[in-house]
Amino acid sequence: MEKKRIWELGRDSVETYREKRKLSLVLVVDNVRSLNNIGAMFRTADAFLVERMALCGISSPPPSPEIHKTALGAEETVAWEYYADTMDAVAKLRADGYTICCLEQVKGSVALQDFKVSDSEKYAIVVGNEIDGVDQRVVDASDVALEIPQYGTKHSLNVSVSAALSLWQFFIQLT
């Protein structure tokens, strides 16, 4: 097999990408400290046509050299907004008709692969802090808790990896 060359990848220009129809899907970033993780989530959001990101609390917004390092420019293509408190983002999304899905290990959670997505619904996926996860107030305000089943010794994944897995799962069901 021969690897594709950069010009064979069919990449959109920034302008073309911005005009593309996006999924009714928002990634809510709840108090994520690492700018590299935030950048990686921007890049993943770009790849899977996420409508926008809501950066909350200590989650720093662009511009930032550290975000750019992992986003590779996706912070320029993916729409984003900032909220000082994640609950404000959740309240606005709920008022706008989004189903709030927190990605967290809780009693009664739904395995990510078992959650059925409807193309007639709008969704917000909340990912949490590298140490404490999604704020308990946000968990309590969510419509559903989604959990990525894990079978090793660690039972946790990097927040940007968790976001990528969940965005992919929604993407494959919505496209």
C-alpha positions in Angstrom: 0.0 0.0 0.0 1.2 3.5 -0.8 0.6 6.3 1.6 -1.5 9.2 0.3 0.4 12.4 -0.3 -0.8 15.6 1.3 -2.4 16.9 -2.0 -4.3 13.6 -2.3 -6.1 14.0 1.1 -8.7 16.4 -0.3 -8.5 18.9 2.5 -10.9 21.8 2.6 -9.7 25.3 2.8 -10.7 27.2 6.0 -13.4 29.0 4.1 -14.9 25.8 2.6 -14.8 24.1 5.9 -16.6 27.0 7.7 -19.4 26.7 5.1 -19.9 23.0 5.5 -23.0 21.7 7.3 -21.9 20.7 10.8 -23.5 18.1 13.0 -25.9 19.2 15.7 -23.2 18.4 18.3 -21.4 20.6 20.8 -18.3 19.6 22.8 -18.4 21.2 26.3 -15.0 21.3 27.9 -15.4 21.5 31.7 -12.4 22.9 33.5 -9.7 21.1 31.4 -6.3 22.5 32.4 -4.0 21.2 29.7 -3.8 23.4 26.6 -2.4 20.5 24.7 -5.6 18.5 25.5 -7.7 21.5 24.4 -5.8 21.7 21.2 -6.3 18.0 20.5 -10.0 18.3 21.1 -10.2 21.2 18.6 -8.5 19.0 16.0 -10.9 16.1 16.7 -13.9 18.5 16.6 -12.7 19.7 13.2 -12.3 16.1 11.9 -15.8 15.1 12.9 -17.7 18.3 11.9 -18.6 19.3 15.4 -20.8 22.5 15.4 -18.8 24.2 18.1 -16.9 23.9 21.4 -17.9 25.5 24.7 -14.7 26.1 26.7 -15.6 26.5 30.4 -13.9 27.6 33.6 -10.2 27.1 33.6 -10.3 25.7 30.0 -8.3 28.4 28.2 -9.6 29.7 24.9 -7.4 30.5 21.8 -5.2 32.1 20.9 -2.5 30.1 22.5 0.8 28.6 21.2 0.2 25.5 23.3 -3.4 25.0 21.8 -2.1 25.6 18.3 0.7 23.1 18.8 -1.9 20.2 18.9 -4.8 21.8 17.1 -2.7 22.5 14.0 -5.0 25.4 13.1 -8.3 23.7 14.0 -8.9 26.5 16.6 -9.4 28.7 13.5 -12.0 26.4 11.9 -14.0 25.1 14.8 -16.4 27.7 16.3 -16.0 28.2 20.0 -17.4 30.2 22.9 -16.2 30.7 26.5 -18.2 30.4 29.7 -16.8 31.2 33.2 -19.1 28.5 34.6 -19.9 25.2 32.9 -23.5 25.4 34.3 -24.1 28.5 32.2 -23.1 26.6 29.1 -25.3 23.7 30.1 -28.3 26.0 30.8 -27.9 27.7 27.4 -27.6 24.5 25.5 -30.6 23.0 27.3 -32.7 26.1 26.5 -31.6 25.7 22.9 -32.9 22.1 22.9 -29.7 20.1 23.3 -29.6 16.8 25.1 -26.8 17.0 27.6 -24.6 14.0 27.7 -21.8 13.9 30.3 -18.9 11.6 29.7 -18.4 10.2 33.2 -18.1 7.0 35.2 -21.3 7.1 37.3 -23.8 4.6 38.6 -26.5 4.1 36.0 -24.3 5.3 33.1 -24.9 4.0 29.6 -22.0 2.4 27.7 -21.0 4.7 24.9 -21.5 2.1 22.2 -25.1 1.4 23.5 -26.3 5.0 23.3 -28.5 5.5 20.3 -28.2 8.9 18.6 -31.1 10.4 16.6 -30.4 12.7 13.7 -33.5 14.7 14.7 -31.9 15.6 18.1 -29.2 18.0 19.1 -26.5 16.8 21.5 -23.9 18.3 23.8 -21.1 16.1 25.1 -19.5 17.3 28.3 -15.9 16.2 29.1 -14.2 16.9 32.4 -11.1 17.9 34.2 -8.1 15.6 34.0 -8.2 14.9 37.8 -11.8 15.3 39.0 -13.8 14.6 35.8 -17.0 16.4 35.1 -18.2 18.7 37.9 -20.9 16.9 40.0 -23.3 19.8 39.4 -23.0 19.2 35.7 -23.4 15.5 36.1 -26.6 16.1 38.1 -27.9 18.5 35.4 -27.2 16.0 32.5 -29.8 14.0 30.7 -27.6 11.0 30.4 -24.1 9.9 31.6 -22.1 8.0 29.0 -19.2 5.8 29.9 -16.5 4.3 27.8 -16.1 0.7 29.0 -12.5 -0.1 29.9 -11.0 -3.5 30.9 -7.4 -2.7 31.9 -5.9 -1.7 35.2 -6.3 2.1 34.8 -10.0 2.7 34.1 -9.4 6.2 32.8 -8.4 7.7 29.5 -6.8 11.0 28.6 -9.6 13.6 28.3 -8.8 14.3 24.6 -8.8 10.6 23.9 -12.2 10.2 25.6 -13.6 13.2 23.7 -12.3 11.7 20.4 -14.0 8.3 21.1 -17.3 9.9 22.0 -17.3 12.3 19.1 -16.5 9.4 16.7 -19.3 7.4 18.1 -21.8 10.2 17.5 -20.3 11.0 14.1 -20.8 7.5 12.8 -24.4 7.5 13.9 -25.2 11.0 12.5 -23.6 10.7 9.1 
